[in-house]
Amino acid sequence: MPGISWKTIWQNLNKWFIGPLFTAAIGTLLIARIIAIFIGPAYYSVYVVGPFSQAGMSDVLDKFNRKENSWSIDGVYVNMQVQDDQGDPAAAQRIAADLAGRKDTLLIIGHFQSTSSKQALPLYLDAKPPIPVIMTTETTTNILPAPPNPATHYPVFRLSPTDDVQARAAFNFARKHGAKTFWVVKDDLANTTYSSYLADKFMELAQTRDTSVELETSPTLVLPSSTLNQLSNDWIFFAGSWRSALLFIRQMHASKFKLANILLSDGCATQDLLDASIEGKELENVYVTYPLDAKTFNENHYSAYADDSLALLAKVIDEANSDFYNGAAEYGGLAYRIRSLAGIHRIGDARNAVIHAIHSLREEKMHLPHGDASFNRDGVRLRAKFYVWRIQNNKFVDAS
């Protein structure tokens, strides 16, 4: 009996095993893709976006990366993903454009800096339906895009009070401590959306019958000692970042200027400021404003915002899941009801349920890890305040 050739063996294997297996694999992939198209995504995503490669953000990043949850909305798992925008507004805008176009983007936490968020927010809120946002450390008052009509209230929560509150707290503190004239320094090197608005708001408040603004400069403008010594201002308000603030303070020491009281904005409230100071002597009795009391900040730093935003997120997802049908139906109409009967999931329906939950939770007092919170219809935190700290022995201590 003649031997069987390898060609014959290959043909039989291909006919009875390899060909059918390959065809079945392709069919399975196609069927899975078709099911995904009709039934919907396997998960929804909450994206946390911020300058996580910058100093001082490692604790915040760690909180989000280590978060374990069992969240779901309408039977679909909700996961969490982190992206680093490096504090670059252009990068923030690119990331926002990408996330706004994805089919799994449920909600955004970020971007932790007002200038970056101002670039990103229009892309999230112009999506159909809008992508809800939880803002953390952003304080700029006019950060949201103009609504299409006065009745529009964007699906956002703002954990920090606005710079209107910060400017007034800073001005009232200085005036209470005898301030008559001010020198306002507006940082033009970083996060300019934040520093410009805050400095302008402070100057608006300080121009009164009893107080005045004598000088406005950038931190890089070096004035000669003869000019400095002619100034009568007794308080300096600095709006900006800690690096620029430290540079400015060192310039003042080097000029032999009789240093006035210095009040730094919350953008300077970081351990990095203390660590970079030479034995802390440069900063002795400098004041700083911040939305947390000094004890809470010293124990938690920026991770306090991770704690609060995660707690707030959990409440939103729980509310969206428990009242999913009403939330999705309110905005999705008949199309959603048909999808619901067919068991089809869509990211748009999940977003609508989250939007409904955010509107439902507003003005309701919620217990967060670092204080109770309630919000108005525009997402601004009610009854939030700014504290004033003093730097003593290279530590932040409450002054107010």
Secondary structure, DSSP 8 states (H G I E B T S, - for coil): -----HHHHHHHHIIIIIHHHHHHHHHHHHHHHHHHHHH--SEEEEEEEE-TTSTT-HHHHHHHHT-----EETTEEEEEEEEE-TT-HHHHHHHHHHHHT-SSEEEEEE-SSHHHHHHHHHHHHTSSS---EEE-S---TT-S---SSTT---SEEE-S--HHHHHHHHHHHHHHTT--EEEEEE--SS-HHHHHHHHHHHHHHH-SSS-EEEEEE-TT----HHHHTT----EEEEES-HHHHHHHHHHHHHTT----EEEE-GGG-SHHHHHHSSTTGGGTT-EEEESS-HHHHHHHTTHHHHHHHHHHHHHHHHHHHHTHHHHHHHHHHHHHHHHHHHT---HHHHHHHHHHHHHHHTTS-EEETTEEE-B-TTSBBTT---EEEEEETTEEEE--
